Amino acid sequence: MGGPRALIDAGARPGVSTPGRRRWRVLTLTALVVVGGLASYEFLAGFPRFSDGRWVRRVTIWHFYSFTPVPYQRGTIYHAYRGDDGTEVRHGPFRDLHGNGQVNHQGAYRHGQFHGTWTTWDHRGGKTNEDFWWNGQYRGWAIYEDGRVQYYNEQIYEAERLVASKRFEQGRWFVSAPVGVEPRYRI
Protein backbone atom coordinates (compact mmCIF):
# COMPACT_ATOMS: atom_id res chain seq x y z
CA MET A 1 0.00 0.00 0.00
CA GLY A 2 2.82 2.45 0.73
CA GLY A 3 6.46 2.98 0.08
CA PRO A 4 8.43 3.75 -3.09
CA ARG A 5 6.79 0.94 -5.06
CA ALA A 6 3.33 2.52 -4.62
CA LEU A 7 4.66 5.82 -5.99
CA ILE A 8 6.08 4.13 -9.05
CA ASP A 9 2.85 2.20 -9.56
CA ALA A 10 0.83 5.41 -9.22
CA GLY A 11 2.82 7.01 -12.00
CA ALA A 12 4.97 9.22 -9.79
CA ARG A 13 8.70 9.24 -10.35
CA PRO A 14 11.09 8.67 -7.42
CA GLY A 15 12.61 11.95 -6.23
CA VAL A 16 9.69 13.99 -7.50
CA SER A 17 7.64 15.61 -4.73
CA THR A 18 3.94 14.86 -4.45
CA PRO A 19 1.38 16.98 -2.54
CA GLY A 20 1.27 14.39 0.28
CA ARG A 21 5.05 14.41 0.64
CA ARG A 22 5.20 18.20 0.62
CA ARG A 23 2.53 18.40 3.34
CA TRP A 24 4.44 15.86 5.46
CA ARG A 25 7.70 17.82 5.07
CA VAL A 26 6.01 21.13 6.01
CA LEU A 27 4.41 19.57 9.11
CA THR A 28 7.71 17.97 10.16
CA LEU A 29 9.62 21.22 9.68
CA THR A 30 6.96 23.17 11.60
CA ALA A 31 7.09 20.68 14.48
CA LEU A 32 10.90 20.90 14.60
CA VAL A 33 10.78 24.72 14.68
CA VAL A 34 8.17 24.72 17.49
CA VAL A 35 10.07 22.13 19.58
CA GLY A 36 13.35 24.01 19.00
CA GLY A 37 11.73 27.29 20.03
CA LEU A 38 10.29 25.78 23.21
CA ALA A 39 13.63 24.19 24.12
CA SER A 40 15.43 27.49 23.50
CA TYR A 41 12.97 29.40 25.68
CA GLU A 42 13.37 26.86 28.51
CA PHE A 43 17.18 27.17 28.26
CA LEU A 44 17.27 30.97 28.10
CA ALA A 45 14.36 32.08 30.30
CA GLY A 46 12.52 29.06 31.70
CA PHE A 47 8.81 28.37 31.93
CA PRO A 48 6.90 29.19 35.14
CA ARG A 49 6.65 26.31 37.61
CA PHE A 50 4.46 25.43 40.57
CA SER A 51 6.68 24.98 43.65
CA ASP A 52 5.48 24.37 47.21
CA GLY A 53 2.10 26.01 46.68
CA ARG A 54 3.39 29.01 44.63
CA TRP A 55 3.89 29.81 40.98
CA VAL A 56 7.53 30.78 40.49
CA ARG A 57 9.59 31.91 37.52
CA ARG A 58 13.20 31.03 36.86
CA VAL A 59 15.73 33.86 37.09
CA THR A 60 18.97 33.40 35.16
CA ILE A 61 21.91 35.73 35.67
CA TRP A 62 24.41 35.49 32.83
CA HIS A 63 28.07 36.03 33.73
CA PHE A 64 30.88 37.20 31.48
CA TYR A 65 34.11 35.18 31.71
CA SER A 66 36.89 36.39 29.42
CA PHE A 67 38.99 33.22 29.90
CA THR A 68 36.43 30.71 28.55
CA PRO A 69 35.72 29.73 24.93
CA VAL A 70 32.10 30.92 25.34
CA PRO A 71 32.40 34.18 27.31
CA TYR A 72 28.73 34.44 28.38
CA GLN A 73 27.47 31.59 30.52
CA ARG A 74 24.66 31.03 32.97
CA GLY A 75 26.23 31.93 36.31
CA THR A 76 23.35 31.99 38.79
CA ILE A 77 19.98 30.27 38.44
CA TYR A 78 17.17 30.50 40.97
CA HIS A 79 13.37 30.64 41.19
CA ALA A 80 11.34 33.53 42.58
CA TYR A 81 7.92 35.12 42.84
CA ARG A 82 6.71 38.67 43.53
CA GLY A 83 5.70 39.34 47.12
CA ASP A 84 2.68 41.41 48.15
CA ASP A 85 4.87 44.51 48.33
CA GLY A 86 6.29 43.88 44.83
CA THR A 87 9.72 42.67 45.91
CA GLU A 88 11.30 39.52 44.53
CA VAL A 89 11.08 36.56 46.93
CA ARG A 90 13.35 33.60 46.21
CA HIS A 91 11.51 30.29 46.42
CA GLY A 92 12.77 26.95 45.15
CA PRO A 93 16.10 25.63 43.90
CA PHE A 94 19.20 27.83 43.67
CA ARG A 95 22.45 27.12 41.80
CA ASP A 96 25.55 29.25 41.32
CA LEU A 97 28.33 28.19 38.93
CA HIS A 98 32.08 28.73 38.78
CA GLY A 99 33.52 30.25 35.60
CA ASN A 100 34.46 26.79 34.30
CA GLY A 101 30.86 25.58 34.52
CA GLN A 102 31.29 23.54 37.73
CA VAL A 103 28.67 24.08 40.43
CA ASN A 104 29.80 26.50 43.15
CA HIS A 105 26.76 26.63 45.49
CA GLN A 106 23.52 24.67 45.43
CA GLY A 107 20.58 24.84 47.77
CA ALA A 108 16.98 25.98 48.06
CA TYR A 109 14.89 28.84 49.36
CA ARG A 110 11.46 28.66 50.96
CA HIS A 111 9.61 31.99 50.89
CA GLY A 112 12.86 33.98 50.86
CA GLN A 113 14.68 31.98 53.56
CA PHE A 114 17.40 29.34 53.32
CA HIS A 115 15.91 25.87 53.52
CA GLY A 116 17.42 22.39 53.37
CA THR A 117 21.01 21.47 52.65
CA TRP A 118 23.23 24.08 51.01
CA THR A 119 26.35 22.56 49.44
CA THR A 120 29.54 24.28 48.27
CA TRP A 121 32.08 22.84 45.79
CA ASP A 122 35.51 24.01 44.69
CA HIS A 123 36.31 24.87 41.05
CA ARG A 124 37.36 21.25 40.37
CA GLY A 125 34.00 19.86 41.52
CA GLY A 126 35.10 18.62 44.96
CA LYS A 127 32.61 19.11 47.80
CA THR A 128 34.00 21.47 50.45
CA ASN A 129 31.16 22.04 52.91
CA GLU A 130 27.45 21.80 53.67
CA ASP A 131 25.16 24.00 55.75
CA PHE A 132 21.85 22.71 57.12
CA TRP A 133 18.87 25.07 57.30
CA TRP A 134 15.18 24.77 58.18
CA ASN A 135 12.91 27.70 57.26
CA GLY A 136 15.72 30.20 57.78
CA GLN A 137 17.03 28.66 61.00
CA TYR A 138 20.61 27.42 60.95
CA ARG A 139 20.75 23.76 62.01
CA GLY A 140 24.35 22.67 61.39
CA TRP A 141 27.32 22.28 59.08
CA ALA A 142 29.80 19.81 57.61
CA ILE A 143 33.32 20.24 56.24
CA TYR A 144 34.78 17.95 53.59
CA GLU A 145 38.34 17.32 52.45
CA ASP A 146 39.02 15.22 49.35
CA GLY A 147 35.34 14.23 49.22
CA ARG A 148 35.30 12.78 52.77
CA VAL A 149 33.62 14.32 55.77
CA GLN A 150 36.10 15.74 58.30
CA TYR A 151 33.77 17.60 60.68
CA TYR A 152 30.01 17.38 60.98
CA ASN A 153 27.63 19.05 63.40
CA GLU A 154 23.83 18.94 63.07
CA GLN A 155 20.96 19.70 65.44
CA ILE A 156 18.02 17.31 64.97
CA TYR A 157 14.56 18.71 65.68
CA GLU A 158 11.06 17.26 65.89
CA ALA A 159 8.24 19.79 65.73
CA GLU A 160 10.56 22.69 66.62
CA ARG A 161 11.94 20.82 69.65
CA LEU A 162 15.61 19.83 69.82
CA VAL A 163 15.82 16.05 70.26
CA ALA A 164 19.45 15.26 69.41
CA SER A 165 22.80 16.53 68.21
CA LYS A 166 24.84 14.55 65.73
CA ARG A 167 28.52 15.25 65.13
CA PHE A 168 31.60 13.73 63.55
CA GLU A 169 35.16 14.63 64.47
CA GLN A 170 38.51 12.86 64.60
CA GLY A 171 37.09 9.91 62.67
CA ARG A 172 34.23 9.14 65.10
CA TRP A 173 30.48 9.81 65.17
CA PHE A 174 28.74 11.07 68.30
CA VAL A 175 25.05 11.47 69.12
CA SER A 176 23.85 13.31 72.19
CA ALA A 177 20.40 14.21 73.49
CA PRO A 178 19.35 17.06 75.75
CA VAL A 179 18.55 16.24 79.39
CA GLY A 180 15.06 14.78 79.67
CA VAL A 181 14.90 13.52 76.07
CA GLU A 182 15.32 9.81 75.53
CA PRO A 183 17.63 9.17 72.57
CA ARG A 184 15.85 7.32 69.77
CA TYR A 185 18.40 7.76 67.00
CA ARG A 186 21.14 5.37 66.01
CA ILE A 187 24.01 5.93 63.65
C-alpha positions in Angstrom: 0.0 0.0 0.0 2.8 2.5 0.7 6.5 3.0 0.1 8.4 3.7 -3.1 6.8 0.9 -5.1 3.3 2.5 -4.6 4.7 5.8 -6.0 6.1 4.1 -9.0 2.8 2.2 -9.6 0.8 5.4 -9.2 2.8 7.0 -12.0 5.0 9.2 -9.8 8.7 9.2 -10.4 11.1 8.7 -7.4 12.6 11.9 -6.2 9.7 14.0 -7.5 7.6 15.6 -4.7 3.9 14.9 -4.4 1.4 17.0 -2.5 1.3 14.4 0.3 5.0 14.4 0.6 5.2 18.2 0.6 2.5 18.4 3.3 4.4 15.9 5.5 7.7 17.8 5.1 6.0 21.1 6.0 4.4 19.6 9.1 7.7 18.0 10.2 9.6 21.2 9.7 7.0 23.2 11.6 7.1 20.7 14.5 10.9 20.9 14.6 10.8 24.7 14.7 8.2 24.7 17.5 10.1 22.1 19.6 13.3 24.0 19.0 11.7 27.3 20.0 10.3 25.8 23.2 13.6 24.2 24.1 15.4 27.5 23.5 13.0 29.4 25.7 13.4 26.9 28.5 17.2 27.2 28.3 17.3 31.0 28.1 14.4 32.1 30.3 12.5 29.1 31.7 8.8 28.4 31.9 6.9 29.2 35.1 6.7 26.3 37.6 4.5 25.4 40.6 6.7 25.0 43.6 5.5 24.4 47.2 2.1 26.0 46.7 3.4 29.0 44.6 3.9 29.8 41.0 7.5 30.8 40.5 9.6 31.9 37.5 13.2 31.0 36.9 15.7 33.9 37.1 19.0 33.4 35.2 21.9 35.7 35.7 24.4 35.5 32.8 28.1 36.0 33.7 30.9 37.2 31.5 34.1 35.2 31.7 36.9 36.4 29.4 39.0 33.2 29.9 36.4 30.7 28.6 35.7 29.7 24.9 32.1 30.9 25.3 32.4 34.2 27.3 28.7 34.4 28.4 27.5 31.6 30.5 24.7 31.0 33.0 26.2 31.9 36.3 23.3 32.0 38.8 20.0 30.3 38.4 17.2 30.5 41.0 13.4 30.6 41.2 11.3 33.5 42.6 7.9 35.1 42.8 6.7 38.7 43.5 5.7 39.3 47.1 2.7 41.4 48.2 4.9 44.5 48.3 6.3 43.9 44.8 9.7 42.7 45.9 11.3 39.5 44.5 11.1 36.6 46.9 13.3 33.6 46.2 11.5 30.3 46.4 12.8 27.0 45.1 16.1 25.6 43.9 19.2 27.8 43.7 22.4 27.1 41.8 25.6 29.3 41.3 28.3 28.2 38.9 32.1 28.7 38.8 33.5 30.3 35.6 34.5 26.8 34.3 30.9 25.6 34.5 31.3 23.5 37.7 28.7 24.1 40.4 29.8 26.5 43.2 26.8 26.6 45.5 23.5 24.7 45.4 20.6 24.8 47.8 17.0 26.0 48.1 14.9 28.8 49.4 11.5 28.7 51.0 9.6 32.0 50.9 12.9 34.0 50.9 14.7 32.0 53.6 17.4 29.3 53.3 15.9 25.9 53.5 17.4 22.4 53.4 21.0 21.5 52.7 23.2 24.1 51.0 26.3 22.6 49.4 29.5 24.3 48.3 32.1 22.8 45.8 35.5 24.0 44.7 36.3 24.9 41.0 37.4 21.3 40.4 34.0 19.9 41.5 35.1 18.6 45.0 32.6 19.1 47.8 34.0 21.5 50.5 31.2 22.0 52.9 27.5 21.8 53.7 25.2 24.0 55.7 21.9 22.7 57.1 18.9 25.1 57.3 15.2 24.8 58.2 12.9 27.7 57.3 15.7 30.2 57.8 17.0 28.7 61.0 20.6 27.4 61.0 20.8 23.8 62.0 24.3 22.7 61.4 27.3 22.3 59.1 29.8 19.8 57.6 33.3 20.2 56.2 34.8 17.9 53.6 38.3 17.3 52.4 39.0 15.2 49.3 35.3 14.2 49.2 35.3 12.8 52.8 33.6 14.3 55.8 36.1 15.7 58.3 33.8 17.6 60.7 30.0 17.4 61.0 27.6 19.0 63.4 23.8 18.9 63.1 21.0 19.7 65.4 18.0 17.3 65.0 14.6 18.7 65.7 11.1 17.3 65.9 8.2 19.8 65.7 10.6 22.7 66.6 11.9 20.8 69.6 15.6 19.8 69.8 15.8 16.0 70.3 19.5 15.3 69.4 22.8 16.5 68.2 24.8 14.6 65.7 28.5 15.2 65.1 31.6 13.7 63.6 35.2 14.6 64.5 38.5 12.9 64.6 37.1 9.9 62.7 34.2 9.1 65.1 30.5 9.8 65.2 28.7 11.1 68.3 25.0 11.5 69.1 23.8 13.3 72.2 20.4 14.2 73.5 19.4 17.1 75.7 18.6 16.2 79.4 15.1 14.8 79.7 14.9 13.5 76.1 15.3 9.8 75.5 17.6 9.2 72.6 15.9 7.3 69.8 18.4 7.8 67.0 21.1 5.4 66.0 24.0 5.9 63.6 
